[in-house]
Amino acid sequence: MADPIVLCRLDEIPEGGAKGFVIGTGAARRDLFGVRRGRQVFIYENSCPHTGGPLDWQPDVFLDVETAHIQCATHGALFRIGDGFCIHGPCLGKHLTALPARIEAGRIWIEA
Ligand code: FES
């Protein structure tokens, strides 16, 4: 069973924006990112279902220019922010891997 950990404070992710995270070390390292929409946050593995590579083309840049979708930097796949479903690109119909997250006392908790 996964242990809950604090990822960061909610206000460390800018409103309407995204932020990357690394948790664990060595073989236990996991690359994640979060997208904030008001009091909601969506946490995913930073791994594109097309190749397994990272989605960001610069640190903390995970969204398209309209900040309406998550966009993979490598081949431009677009994913819905709310559920990680790919709506455009080479991995059409696949999902990002989501991690359950909750906000308590202004902090983002995940099961990792
Ligand atoms: S690696 Fe993400 S779309 Fe190809």
Backbone and ligand atoms as CSV (ligand in chain L), in Angstrom:
chain,resi,resn,atom,element,x,y,z
A,1,MET,N,N,0.851,-1.195,0.000
A,1,MET,CA,C,0.000,0.000,0.000
A,1,MET,C,C,0.885,1.243,0.000
A,2,ALA,N,N,0.528,2.210,-0.846
A,2,ALA,CA,C,1.313,3.433,-0.953
A,2,ALA,C,C,1.137,4.290,0.289
A,3,ASP,N,N,2.212,5.002,0.620
A,3,ASP,CA,C,2.165,5.917,1.759
A,3,ASP,C,C,1.850,7.314,1.265
A,4,PRO,N,N,0.990,8.046,1.979
A,4,PRO,CA,C,0.729,9.429,1.581
A,4,PRO,C,C,1.940,10.308,1.895
A,5,ILE,N,N,2.267,11.186,0.964
A,5,ILE,CA,C,3.343,12.157,1.182
A,5,ILE,C,C,2.859,13.528,0.720
A,6,VAL,N,N,3.473,14.562,1.294
A,6,VAL,CA,C,3.200,15.929,0.854
A,6,VAL,C,C,4.085,16.212,-0.349
A,7,LEU,N,N,3.446,16.595,-1.450
A,7,LEU,CA,C,4.201,16.920,-2.666
A,7,LEU,C,C,4.719,18.343,-2.593
A,8,CYS,N,N,3.839,19.269,-2.227
A,8,CYS,CA,C,4.212,20.679,-2.091
A,8,CYS,C,C,2.998,21.432,-1.565
A,9,ARG,N,N,3.162,22.718,-1.348
A,9,ARG,CA,C,2.014,23.567,-1.036
A,9,ARG,C,C,1.250,23.853,-2.334
A,10,LEU,N,N,-0.057,23.992,-2.239
A,10,LEU,CA,C,-0.853,24.299,-3.435
A,10,LEU,C,C,-0.363,25.571,-4.108
A,11,ASP,N,N,0.000,26.583,-3.328
A,11,ASP,CA,C,0.401,27.859,-3.937
A,11,ASP,C,C,1.779,27.806,-4.590
A,12,GLU,N,N,2.451,26.659,-4.530
A,12,GLU,CA,C,3.706,26.518,-5.270
A,12,GLU,C,C,3.462,26.188,-6.738
A,13,ILE,N,N,2.230,25.808,-7.082
A,13,ILE,CA,C,1.857,25.653,-8.488
A,13,ILE,C,C,1.047,26.883,-8.867
A,14,PRO,N,N,1.492,27.653,-9.850
A,14,PRO,CA,C,0.745,28.866,-10.197
A,14,PRO,C,C,-0.648,28.540,-10.713
A,15,GLU,N,N,-1.598,29.398,-10.399
A,15,GLU,CA,C,-2.954,29.211,-10.889
A,15,GLU,C,C,-2.963,29.084,-12.420
A,16,GLY,N,N,-3.587,28.024,-12.917
A,16,GLY,CA,C,-3.638,27.792,-14.359
A,16,GLY,C,C,-2.358,27.219,-14.934
A,17,GLY,N,N,-1.383,26.958,-14.084
A,17,GLY,CA,C,-0.094,26.497,-14.567
A,17,GLY,C,C,0.230,25.082,-14.117
A,18,ALA,N,N,1.499,24.743,-14.241
A,18,ALA,CA,C,1.951,23.389,-13.964
A,18,ALA,C,C,3.328,23.434,-13.311
A,19,LYS,N,N,3.697,22.317,-12.708
A,19,LYS,CA,C,5.008,22.239,-12.055
A,19,LYS,C,C,5.467,20.788,-12.036
A,20,GLY,N,N,6.749,20.583,-12.295
A,20,GLY,CA,C,7.327,19.246,-12.253
A,20,GLY,C,C,7.889,18.926,-10.881
A,21,PHE,N,N,7.945,17.630,-10.567
A,21,PHE,CA,C,8.448,17.169,-9.278
A,21,PHE,C,C,9.249,15.891,-9.489
A,22,VAL,N,N,10.231,15.704,-8.640
A,22,VAL,CA,C,10.931,14.425,-8.566
A,22,VAL,C,C,10.790,13.933,-7.143
A,23,ILE,N,N,10.300,12.709,-6.985
A,23,ILE,CA,C,10.237,12.116,-5.658
A,23,ILE,C,C,11.060,10.836,-5.674
A,24,GLY,N,N,11.599,10.490,-4.532
A,24,GLY,CA,C,12.409,9.288,-4.423
A,24,GLY,C,C,13.781,9.484,-5.054
A,25,THR,N,N,14.640,8.496,-4.861
A,25,THR,CA,C,15.989,8.538,-5.420
A,25,THR,C,C,16.334,7.165,-5.977
A,26,GLY,N,N,17.356,7.145,-6.808
A,26,GLY,CA,C,17.826,5.874,-7.360
A,26,GLY,C,C,16.726,5.139,-8.104
A,27,ALA,N,N,16.604,3.845,-7.846
A,27,ALA,CA,C,15.601,3.027,-8.536
A,27,ALA,C,C,14.181,3.423,-8.145
A,28,ALA,N,N,14.033,4.122,-7.031
A,28,ALA,CA,C,12.708,4.541,-6.562
A,28,ALA,C,C,12.326,5.927,-7.083
A,29,ARG,N,N,13.186,6.544,-7.903
A,29,ARG,CA,C,12.896,7.881,-8.421
A,29,ARG,C,C,11.654,7.865,-9.311
A,30,ARG,N,N,10.820,8.883,-9.136
A,30,ARG,CA,C,9.641,9.055,-10.001
A,30,ARG,C,C,9.547,10.511,-10.396
A,31,ASP,N,N,9.332,10.739,-11.672
A,31,ASP,CA,C,9.151,12.092,-12.204
A,31,ASP,C,C,7.659,12.327,-12.392
A,32,LEU,N,N,7.178,13.388,-11.760
A,32,LEU,CA,C,5.757,13.707,-11.755
A,32,LEU,C,C,5.557,15.148,-12.178
A,33,PHE,N,N,4.322,15.507,-12.446
A,33,PHE,CA,C,3.991,16.914,-12.591
A,33,PHE,C,C,2.556,17.121,-12.149
A,34,GLY,N,N,2.266,18.367,-11.796
A,34,GLY,CA,C,0.924,18.720,-11.373
A,34,GLY,C,C,0.421,19.903,-12.165
A,35,VAL,N,N,-0.874,19.911,-12.441
A,35,VAL,CA,C,-1.537,21.038,-13.102
A,35,VAL,C,C,-2.600,21.558,-12.155
A,36,ARG,N,N,-2.588,22.862,-11.944
A,36,ARG,CA,C,-3.538,23.461,-11.003
A,36,ARG,C,C,-4.655,24.175,-11.739
A,37,ARG,N,N,-5.858,23.953,-11.248
A,37,ARG,CA,C,-7.036,24.689,-11.710
A,37,ARG,C,C,-7.797,25.124,-10.460
A,38,GLY,N,N,-7.533,26.321,-9.994
A,38,GLY,CA,C,-8.179,26.810,-8.784
A,38,GLY,C,C,-7.777,25.980,-7.579
A,39,ARG,N,N,-8.775,25.394,-6.915
A,39,ARG,CA,C,-8.509,24.567,-5.739
A,39,ARG,C,C,-8.336,23.095,-6.109
A,40,GLN,N,N,-8.301,22.806,-7.399
A,40,GLN,CA,C,-8.088,21.430,-7.853
A,40,GLN,C,C,-6.672,21.276,-8.383
A,41,VAL,N,N,-6.121,20.096,-8.203
A,41,VAL,CA,C,-4.823,19.800,-8.780
A,41,VAL,C,C,-4.854,18.383,-9.351
A,42,PHE,N,N,-4.200,18.218,-10.493
A,42,PHE,CA,C,-4.150,16.934,-11.196
A,42,PHE,C,C,-2.686,16.524,-11.288
A,43,ILE,N,N,-2.384,15.343,-10.762
A,43,ILE,CA,C,-0.999,14.870,-10.703
A,43,ILE,C,C,-0.840,13.672,-11.636
A,44,TYR,N,N,0.224,13.719,-12.447
A,44,TYR,CA,C,0.507,12.637,-13.403
A,44,TYR,C,C,1.989,12.290,-13.375
A,45,GLU,N,N,2.282,11.073,-13.838
A,45,GLU,CA,C,3.665,10.697,-14.121
A,45,GLU,C,C,4.132,11.509,-15.331
A,46,ASN,N,N,5.352,11.987,-15.277
A,46,ASN,CA,C,5.909,12.741,-16.404
A,46,ASN,C,C,6.467,11.758,-17.431
A,47,SER,N,N,5.568,11.057,-18.088
A,47,SER,CA,C,5.944,10.017,-19.037
A,47,SER,C,C,4.874,9.937,-20.119
A,48,CYS,N,N,5.271,10.202,-21.338
A,48,CYS,CA,C,4.313,10.178,-22.441
A,48,CYS,C,C,3.990,8.734,-22.829
A,49,PRO,N,N,2.715,8.394,-23.006
A,49,PRO,CA,C,2.382,7.017,-23.394
A,49,PRO,C,C,2.880,6.639,-24.792
A,50,HIS,N,N,3.342,7.612,-25.582
A,50,HIS,CA,C,3.869,7.302,-26.916
A,50,HIS,C,C,5.233,6.624,-26.814
A,51,THR,N,N,6.180,7.259,-26.128
A,51,THR,CA,C,7.540,6.701,-26.056
A,51,THR,C,C,8.024,6.455,-24.637
A,52,GLY,N,N,7.307,6.977,-23.660
A,52,GLY,CA,C,7.774,6.889,-22.274
A,52,GLY,C,C,8.666,8.042,-21.879
A,53,GLY,N,N,8.949,8.935,-22.817
A,53,GLY,CA,C,9.810,10.079,-22.521
A,53,GLY,C,C,9.065,11.154,-21.747
A,54,PRO,N,N,9.827,12.145,-21.248
A,54,PRO,CA,C,9.194,13.230,-20.490
A,54,PRO,C,C,8.350,14.121,-21.389
A,55,LEU,N,N,7.374,14.768,-20.788
A,55,LEU,CA,C,6.440,15.608,-21.540
A,55,LEU,C,C,6.917,17.049,-21.667
A,56,ASP,N,N,7.710,17.515,-20.716
A,56,ASP,CA,C,8.064,18.938,-20.670
A,56,ASP,C,C,9.246,19.248,-21.574
A,57,TRP,N,N,9.187,20.411,-22.211
A,57,TRP,CA,C,10.286,20.838,-23.063
A,57,TRP,C,C,11.174,21.850,-22.358
A,58,GLN,N,N,10.674,22.397,-21.266
A,58,GLN,CA,C,11.462,23.232,-20.352
A,58,GLN,C,C,10.947,22.902,-18.955
A,59,PRO,N,N,11.748,23.158,-17.924
A,59,PRO,CA,C,11.250,22.894,-16.577
A,59,PRO,C,C,9.896,23.564,-16.335
A,60,ASP,N,N,8.953,22.816,-15.839
A,60,ASP,CA,C,7.624,23.289,-15.446
A,60,ASP,C,C,6.757,23.737,-16.626
A,61,VAL,N,N,7.142,23.443,-17.851
A,61,VAL,CA,C,6.318,23.772,-19.025
A,61,VAL,C,C,5.704,22.473,-19.551
A,62,PHE,N,N,4.438,22.282,-19.241
A,62,PHE,CA,C,3.721,21.052,-19.590
A,62,PHE,C,C,2.470,21.329,-20.415
A,63,LEU,N,N,2.101,22.603,-20.553
A,63,LEU,CA,C,0.821,22.936,-21.180
A,63,LEU,C,C,1.026,23.564,-22.549
A,64,ASP,N,N,-0.026,23.516,-23.380
A,64,ASP,CA,C,0.022,24.194,-24.668
A,64,ASP,C,C,-0.082,25.709,-24.440
A,65,VAL,N,N,0.064,26.480,-25.506
A,65,VAL,CA,C,0.128,27.938,-25.338
A,65,VAL,C,C,-1.169,28.514,-24.785
A,66,GLU,N,N,-2.289,27.842,-25.043
A,66,GLU,CA,C,-3.571,28.328,-24.503
A,66,GLU,C,C,-3.776,27.877,-23.062
A,67,THR,N,N,-2.862,27.082,-22.529
A,67,THR,CA,C,-2.957,26.427,-21.213
A,67,THR,C,C,-4.263,25.651,-21.069
A,68,ALA,N,N,-4.748,25.121,-22.187
A,68,ALA,CA,C,-6.003,24.361,-22.184
A,68,ALA,C,C,-5.764,22.858,-22.092
A,69,HIS,N,N,-4.580,22.398,-22.499
A,69,HIS,CA,C,-4.264,20.974,-22.505
A,69,HIS,C,C,-2.807,20.769,-22.091
A,70,ILE,N,N,-2.531,19.567,-21.626
A,70,ILE,CA,C,-1.152,19.127,-21.440
A,70,ILE,C,C,-0.630,18.782,-22.832
A,71,GLN,N,N,0.588,19.217,-23.135
A,71,GLN,CA,C,1.144,18.942,-24.463
A,71,GLN,C,C,2.518,18.315,-24.339
A,72,CYS,N,N,2.712,17.207,-25.017
A,72,CYS,CA,C,4.023,16.557,-25.027
A,72,CYS,C,C,4.977,17.352,-25.911
A,73,ALA,N,N,6.165,17.591,-25.396
A,73,ALA,CA,C,7.144,18.393,-26.127
A,73,ALA,C,C,7.732,17.655,-27.323
A,74,THR,N,N,7.709,16.337,-27.326
A,74,THR,CA,C,8.426,15.596,-28.365
A,74,THR,C,C,7.661,15.551,-29.684
A,75,HIS,N,N,6.413,15.111,-29.657
A,75,HIS,CA,C,5.638,15.029,-30.897
A,75,HIS,C,C,4.304,15.753,-30.806
A,76,GLY,N,N,4.089,16.509,-29.753
A,76,GLY,CA,C,2.934,17.401,-29.680
A,76,GLY,C,C,1.614,16.785,-29.270
A,77,ALA,N,N,1.606,15.568,-28.762
A,77,ALA,CA,C,0.335,14.970,-28.313
A,77,ALA,C,C,-0.339,15.892,-27.302
A,78,LEU,N,N,-1.666,15.943,-27.362
A,78,LEU,CA,C,-2.444,16.772,-26.434
A,78,LEU,C,C,-3.272,15.869,-25.524
A,79,PHE,N,N,-3.291,16.218,-24.242
A,79,PHE,CA,C,-4.002,15.440,-23.228
A,79,PHE,C,C,-4.945,16.358,-22.465
A,80,ARG,N,N,-6.131,15.836,-22.119
A,80,ARG,CA,C,-7.037,16.598,-21.262
A,80,ARG,C,C,-6.415,16.740,-19.875
A,81,ILE,N,N,-6.557,17.925,-19.304
A,81,ILE,CA,C,-5.973,18.173,-17.990
A,81,ILE,C,C,-6.672,17.347,-16.912
A,82,GLY,N,N,-7.987,17.214,-17.012
A,82,GLY,CA,C,-8.749,16.588,-15.940
A,82,GLY,C,C,-8.583,15.093,-15.790
A,83,ASP,N,N,-8.275,14.395,-16.900
A,83,ASP,CA,C,-8.158,12.937,-16.793
A,83,ASP,C,C,-6.971,12.356,-17.560
A,84,GLY,N,N,-6.164,13.213,-18.195
A,84,GLY,CA,C,-4.961,12.735,-18.874
A,84,GLY,C,C,-5.215,11.969,-20.155
A,85,PHE,N,N,-6.434,12.043,-20.690
A,85,PHE,CA,C,-6.778,11.319,-21.915
A,85,PHE,C,C,-6.191,12.032,-23.130
A,86,CYS,N,N,-5.553,11.274,-24.014
A,86,CYS,CA,C,-4.935,11.866,-25.207
A,86,CYS,C,C,-6.002,12.080,-26.286
A,87,ILE,N,N,-6.148,13.349,-26.697
A,87,ILE,CA,C,-7.165,13.703,-27.701
A,87,ILE,C,C,-6.565,13.997,-29.063
A,88,HIS,N,N,-5.221,14.046,-29.140
A,88,HIS,CA,C,-4.574,14.369,-30.421
A,88,HIS,C,C,-3.130,13.886,-30.380
A,89,GLY,N,N,-2.687,13.296,-31.474
A,89,GLY,CA,C,-1.287,12.908,-31.561
A,89,GLY,C,C,-1.110,11.405,-31.656
A,90,PRO,N,N,0.151,10.964,-31.621
A,90,PRO,CA,C,0.452,9.556,-31.887
A,90,PRO,C,C,-0.032,8.590,-30.817
A,91,CYS,N,N,-0.392,9.071,-29.651
A,91,CYS,CA,C,-0.911,8.168,-28.605
A,91,CYS,C,C,-2.397,8.432,-28.363
A,92,LEU,N,N,-3.092,8.877,-29.416
A,92,LEU,CA,C,-4.528,9.137,-29.356
A,92,LEU,C,C,-5.267,7.986,-28.676
A,93,GLY,N,N,-6.107,8.335,-27.693
A,93,GLY,CA,C,-6.906,7.329,-27.006
A,93,GLY,C,C,-6.243,6.718,-25.785
A,94,LYS,N,N,-4.949,7.009,-25.568
A,94,LYS,CA,C,-4.263,6.489,-24.372
A,94,LYS,C,C,-4.322,7.541,-23.256
A,95,HIS,N,N,-3.886,7.144,-22.078
A,95,HIS,CA,C,-3.947,8.024,-20.909
A,95,HIS,C,C,-2.558,8.236,-20.311
A,96,LEU,N,N,-2.349,9.411,-19.752
A,96,LEU,CA,C,-1.251,9.601,-18.812
A,96,LEU,C,C,-1.570,8.798,-17.553
A,97,THR,N,N,-0.544,8.497,-16.786
A,97,THR,CA,C,-0.744,7.782,-15.522
A,97,THR,C,C,-0.997,8.791,-14.412
A,98,ALA,N,N,-2.203,8.738,-13.860
A,98,ALA,CA,C,-2.596,9.694,-12.819
A,98,ALA,C,C,-2.273,9.148,-11.433
A,99,LEU,N,N,-1.983,10.045,-10.519
A,99,LEU,CA,C,-1.812,9.690,-9.112
A,99,LEU,C,C,-2.915,10.379,-8.324
A,100,PRO,N,N,-3.591,9.646,-7.436
A,100,PRO,CA,C,-4.593,10.295,-6.597
A,100,PRO,C,C,-3.957,11.398,-5.771
A,101,ALA,N,N,-4.630,12.525,-5.713
A,101,ALA,CA,C,-4.109,13.661,-4.943
A,101,ALA,C,C,-5.252,14.313,-4.179
A,102,ARG,N,N,-4.921,14.859,-3.035
A,102,ARG,CA,C,-5.911,15.618,-2.270
A,102,ARG,C,C,-5.215,16.828,-1.669
A,103,ILE,N,N,-6.010,17.830,-1.346
A,103,ILE,CA,C,-5.475,19.057,-0.756
A,103,ILE,C,C,-6.001,19.160,0.661
A,104,GLU,N,N,-5.080,19.302,1.585
A,104,GLU,CA,C,-5.430,19.482,2.996
A,104,GLU,C,C,-4.568,20.584,3.561
A,105,ALA,N,N,-5.210,21.545,4.187
A,105,ALA,CA,C,-4.506,22.652,4.835
A,105,ALA,C,C,-3.513,23.312,3.876
A,106,GLY,N,N,-3.927,23.465,2.609
A,106,GLY,CA,C,-3.086,24.155,1.634
A,106,GLY,C,C,-1.934,23.330,1.090
A,107,ARG,N,N,-1.873,22.040,1.440
A,107,ARG,CA,C,-0.805,21.177,0.941
A,107,ARG,C,C,-1.384,20.088,0.043
A,108,ILE,N,N,-0.592,19.697,-0.955
A,108,ILE,CA,C,-0.992,18.634,-1.885
A,108,ILE,C,C,-0.431,17.316,-1.383
A,109,TRP,N,N,-1.303,16.373,-1.112
A,109,TRP,CA,C,-0.923,15.035,-0.670
A,109,TRP,C,C,-1.135,14.067,-1.821
A,110,ILE,N,N,-0.199,13.160,-1.999
A,110,ILE,CA,C,-0.358,12.092,-2.989
A,110,ILE,C,C,-0.089,10.751,-2.329
A,111,GLU,N,N,-0.589,9.711,-2.970
A,111,GLU,CA,C,-0.262,8.342,-2.555
A,111,GLU,C,C,0.875,7.890,-3.459
A,112,ALA,N,N,2.050,7.740,-2.905
A,112,ALA,CA,C,3.215,7.410,-3.734
A,112,ALA,C,C,3.927,6.166,-3.218
L,1,FES,S1,S,6.734,11.166,-27.119
L,1,FES,FE1,FE,4.933,12.243,-26.618
L,1,FES,S2,S,3.890,12.391,-28.477
L,1,FES,FE2,FE,5.639,11.252,-28.990
